[in-house]
Amino acid sequence: MTRPRTGRFVSIDGPSGVGKSTTIRELRTILAARGIAAQWTVEPPRGDFLGDFTRTHGGQLHGLALACLVAAARYRHVETTIDPALKRGELLISDRYLASTLVLQRLDGVPMDFLLLLNDYAPQPDLAVILTASPGTIADRIAQAGITHRFRADPTAPTREVELYRNAANILEDLGSKVLMIDSTDIPSSEVARRIADELANLPLPSDAPATPTTQES
């Protein structure tokens, strides 16, 4: 589904334990230092009744039911946050989006064709950032952080997630998103964040945006 928009939409996804949260904190600092205004959001969205319900009760659901709940929260997120920000011409960066669905729900046994159909009307990000690392590195980080949800309890999950995120990257490219995949195994989060910030500087405006972008305000 095509929506008129003058803003840019960026998603950041990756396996559990890949260092995504730390990277996002570093990225916020870098963008602020460069004077780049950005709006930030997260999935499931916090402060929204459906997003909060998904965070609270999602662990009690599996398979198709959980996939449908996550999609419902996403469409609510699109309606209340994503579409309005893009129509205002803002740079919107989401902590998790479609790539996570194409991985986590696959780990839960949901067929890919069902997931793609279920999310067909969700807007594609202009840039989909996918962080990855070696399965061993991810497993070590999870062991240090502890088991916080059922996907982390599966010892085979790191290897499967890395493979599924590579597959998700190919799918997102086919759907029209530019994909930036960064292996964080041997580089610090500050360097990962810098690479993302540099890519944002080179990100073209949407095809329906004005030739001269307007100044964004926080």
Buried (B, 14 or more C-beta within 10 A) or exposed (E): EEEEBBBBBBBBBBBBBBBBEBBBEBBBEBBEEEEEEBBEBBBBBEEBEBBBBBBEEBEEBBEBEBBBBBBBBBBBBBEBBBBBBBEBBBBBBBBBBBBBBBBBBBBBEBEBEBBBEBBEEBBBBBBBBBBBBBBEBBBBBBEEEEEEEEBBEEEEBBBBBBBBBEBBBEBBEEBEBBBBBBBBBEBEBBBBBBBBBEBBEEBEBBEEBEEEEEEBEE
